[in-house]
Amino acid sequence: MVTNQQSLRRVDDYGVMGKQPEQITDDLHELMQRKQRALKAKAFFKKLADDPMFAPEPEKCAEKSLTEWLLMAQYPIKQELAFDYEERQYMPSEARPRIDLAELLTLLLRKKGINGTFEDMMDYVLEGGSFQQFLSERRLVKRASMQA
């Protein structure tokens, strides 16, 4: 049988003891939002995987490397911070650059003249559209706004 004292120790193990109810609610809300974003991304990538446009062609290998995509998008590589014990401060780590793929895709869309972000594309695909339709419609929106 679990006593109240044991329950309180478990709560303390999760870092909840000593927090105000509002803080706990905010933490749970943030956790739920993160989980929802992860599920949304998973559903999006599942739809993209099922899109015939992305079916692998045996005779064709990858046309561009990640480095070439980064250069084309003029992506600013951000360095992950690591603690330097000699300097006693956080310093950019040369060994581990961080790439935000959503930001990279948004930059690539803009380079191709497409008015939209990765989030717009993800929402469009999850609502039943295809990647190709998104590209076509966004190009038309861009052209119409340029002619006006």
C-alpha positions as a Markdown table, in Angstrom:
| # | Residue | x | y | z |
|---|---|---|---|---|
| 1 | Met | 0.0 | 0.0 | 0.0 |
| 2 | Val | 1.3 | 3.4 | -1.0 |
| 3 | Thr | 1.3 | 6.0 | 1.8 |
| 4 | Asn | 0.8 | 9.7 | 1.3 |
| 5 | Gln | 4.5 | 10.3 | 2.1 |
| 6 | Gln | 5.5 | 7.9 | -0.7 |
| 7 | Ser | 3.2 | 9.6 | -3.1 |
| 8 | Leu | 4.7 | 13.0 | -2.2 |
| 9 | Arg | 8.2 | 11.7 | -2.8 |
| 10 | Arg | 7.1 | 10.5 | -6.2 |
| 11 | Val | 5.6 | 13.9 | -7.0 |
| 12 | Asp | 8.9 | 15.5 | -5.9 |
| 13 | Asp | 10.8 | 13.1 | -8.2 |
| 14 | Tyr | 8.9 | 14.6 | -11.1 |
| 15 | Gly | 9.8 | 18.1 | -10.0 |
| 16 | Val | 6.2 | 19.0 | -9.2 |
| 17 | Met | 6.4 | 19.5 | -5.4 |
| 18 | Gly | 6.8 | 23.1 | -4.4 |
| 19 | Lys | 5.2 | 24.5 | -7.6 |
| 20 | Gln | 2.0 | 26.5 | -7.7 |
| 21 | Pro | -1.0 | 25.0 | -9.4 |
| 22 | Glu | -0.8 | 27.6 | -12.2 |
| 23 | Gln | 2.8 | 26.5 | -12.9 |
| 24 | Ile | 1.8 | 22.9 | -13.1 |
| 25 | Thr | -1.0 | 23.7 | -15.4 |
| 26 | Asp | 1.3 | 25.8 | -17.7 |
| 27 | Asp | 3.8 | 22.9 | -17.7 |
| 28 | Leu | 1.1 | 20.4 | -18.6 |
| 29 | His | -0.3 | 22.7 | -21.3 |
| 30 | Glu | 3.2 | 23.1 | -22.8 |
| 31 | Leu | 3.7 | 19.3 | -22.7 |
| 32 | Met | 0.4 | 18.8 | -24.5 |
| 33 | Gln | 1.2 | 21.3 | -27.2 |
| 34 | Arg | 4.6 | 19.7 | -27.8 |
| 35 | Lys | 2.9 | 16.3 | -28.1 |
| 36 | Gln | 0.3 | 17.7 | -30.5 |
| 37 | Arg | 3.0 | 19.2 | -32.7 |
| 38 | Ala | 4.8 | 15.9 | -32.7 |
| 39 | Leu | 1.7 | 14.0 | -33.7 |
| 40 | Lys | 0.9 | 16.6 | -36.4 |
| 41 | Ala | 4.4 | 16.3 | -37.9 |
| 42 | Lys | 4.2 | 12.5 | -37.8 |
| 43 | Ala | 0.8 | 12.6 | -39.7 |
| 44 | Phe | 2.3 | 15.1 | -42.2 |
| 45 | Phe | 5.3 | 13.0 | -42.9 |
| 46 | Lys | 3.1 | 9.9 | -43.3 |
| 47 | Lys | 1.0 | 11.7 | -45.9 |
| 48 | Leu | 4.2 | 12.8 | -47.7 |
| 49 | Ala | 5.5 | 9.3 | -47.7 |
| 50 | Asp | 2.2 | 8.1 | -49.3 |
| 51 | Asp | 2.3 | 10.9 | -52.0 |
| 52 | Pro | 3.3 | 9.3 | -55.4 |
| 53 | Met | 5.4 | 12.4 | -56.2 |
| 54 | Phe | 7.9 | 11.3 | -53.6 |
| 55 | Ala | 8.1 | 7.6 | -54.7 |
| 56 | Pro | 11.7 | 6.6 | -55.2 |
| 57 | Glu | 12.8 | 6.1 | -58.7 |
| 58 | Pro | 15.4 | 3.2 | -58.9 |
| 59 | Glu | 17.5 | 4.8 | -61.7 |
| 60 | Lys | 17.6 | 8.2 | -60.0 |
| 61 | Cys | 19.7 | 8.8 | -57.0 |
| 62 | Ala | 19.5 | 11.9 | -54.8 |
| 63 | Glu | 20.0 | 15.0 | -56.9 |
| 64 | Lys | 21.3 | 17.3 | -54.2 |
| 65 | Ser | 23.0 | 16.8 | -50.9 |
| 66 | Leu | 21.9 | 18.6 | -47.7 |
| 67 | Thr | 24.9 | 20.9 | -48.0 |
| 68 | Glu | 23.8 | 22.0 | -51.5 |
| 69 | Trp | 20.2 | 22.6 | -50.2 |
| 70 | Leu | 21.7 | 24.7 | -47.4 |
| 71 | Leu | 23.8 | 26.7 | -49.8 |
| 72 | Met | 20.9 | 27.3 | -52.2 |
| 73 | Ala | 18.6 | 28.5 | -49.4 |
| 74 | Gln | 21.4 | 30.6 | -47.9 |
| 75 | Tyr | 20.6 | 29.0 | -44.6 |
| 76 | Pro | 22.4 | 30.6 | -41.6 |
| 77 | Ile | 23.9 | 27.6 | -39.7 |
| 78 | Lys | 23.4 | 28.1 | -36.0 |
| 79 | Gln | 25.9 | 26.5 | -33.7 |
| 80 | Glu | 24.7 | 24.5 | -30.7 |
| 81 | Leu | 26.0 | 25.9 | -27.4 |
| 82 | Ala | 28.2 | 23.7 | -25.2 |
| 83 | Phe | 29.7 | 24.5 | -21.8 |
| 84 | Asp | 33.4 | 25.2 | -21.9 |
| 85 | Tyr | 34.8 | 24.3 | -18.5 |
| 86 | Glu | 38.1 | 26.2 | -19.0 |
| 87 | Glu | 36.3 | 29.4 | -19.9 |
| 88 | Arg | 33.4 | 28.7 | -17.5 |
| 89 | Gln | 30.8 | 29.8 | -20.0 |
| 90 | Tyr | 28.7 | 28.5 | -22.9 |
| 91 | Met | 30.4 | 28.7 | -26.2 |
| 92 | Pro | 29.3 | 27.8 | -29.8 |
| 93 | Ser | 30.2 | 24.2 | -30.5 |
| 94 | Glu | 32.0 | 23.7 | -33.8 |
| 95 | Ala | 31.2 | 20.0 | -33.8 |
| 96 | Arg | 27.4 | 20.2 | -33.6 |
| 97 | Pro | 25.7 | 22.7 | -35.9 |
| 98 | Arg | 21.9 | 22.8 | -35.5 |
| 99 | Ile | 19.6 | 22.9 | -38.6 |
| 100 | Asp | 15.9 | 23.7 | -38.3 |
| 101 | Leu | 14.4 | 21.8 | -41.2 |
| 102 | Ala | 11.1 | 23.8 | -41.0 |
| 103 | Glu | 13.1 | 27.0 | -41.5 |
| 104 | Leu | 15.2 | 25.5 | -44.3 |
| 105 | Leu | 12.1 | 24.4 | -46.2 |
| 106 | Thr | 10.5 | 27.8 | -45.7 |
| 107 | Leu | 13.6 | 29.4 | -47.2 |
| 108 | Leu | 13.6 | 27.0 | -50.1 |
| 109 | Leu | 9.9 | 27.7 | -50.8 |
| 110 | Arg | 10.7 | 31.4 | -50.9 |
| 111 | Lys | 13.7 | 30.9 | -53.2 |
| 112 | Lys | 11.3 | 29.0 | -55.6 |
| 113 | Gly | 8.9 | 32.0 | -55.6 |
| 114 | Ile | 6.3 | 30.2 | -53.4 |
| 115 | Asn | 4.3 | 32.4 | -51.0 |
| 116 | Gly | 4.0 | 30.2 | -47.9 |
| 117 | Thr | 5.8 | 28.6 | -45.0 |
| 118 | Phe | 6.5 | 25.1 | -44.0 |
| 119 | Glu | 3.6 | 25.4 | -41.5 |
| 120 | Asp | 1.3 | 26.4 | -44.4 |
| 121 | Met | 2.4 | 23.5 | -46.4 |
| 122 | Met | 1.9 | 21.1 | -43.5 |
| 123 | Asp | -1.6 | 22.3 | -42.8 |
| 124 | Tyr | -2.5 | 22.2 | -46.5 |
| 125 | Val | -1.3 | 18.5 | -46.8 |
| 126 | Leu | -3.0 | 17.5 | -43.6 |
| 127 | Glu | -6.3 | 19.0 | -44.8 |
| 128 | Gly | -6.2 | 16.6 | -47.8 |
| 129 | Gly | -4.2 | 18.5 | -50.4 |
| 130 | Ser | -1.1 | 17.3 | -52.1 |
| 131 | Phe | 2.4 | 18.8 | -52.1 |
| 132 | Gln | 2.2 | 19.4 | -55.8 |
| 133 | Gln | -1.2 | 21.2 | -55.4 |
| 134 | Phe | 0.3 | 23.4 | -52.7 |
| 135 | Leu | 3.2 | 24.4 | -54.9 |
| 136 | Ser | 0.9 | 25.2 | -57.9 |
| 137 | Glu | -1.7 | 27.2 | -55.9 |
| 138 | Arg | 1.0 | 29.2 | -54.0 |
| 139 | Arg | 2.7 | 30.1 | -57.2 |
| 140 | Leu | -0.6 | 31.3 | -58.7 |
| 141 | Val | -1.2 | 33.4 | -55.6 |
| 142 | Lys | 2.3 | 34.9 | -55.9 |
| 143 | Arg | 1.8 | 35.7 | -59.6 |
| 144 | Ala | -1.6 | 37.3 | -59.0 |
| 145 | Ser | -0.2 | 39.5 | -56.3 |
| 146 | Met | 2.6 | 40.6 | -58.5 |
| 147 | Gln | 0.3 | 41.5 | -61.4 |
| 148 | Ala | -2.0 | 43.6 | -59.1 |
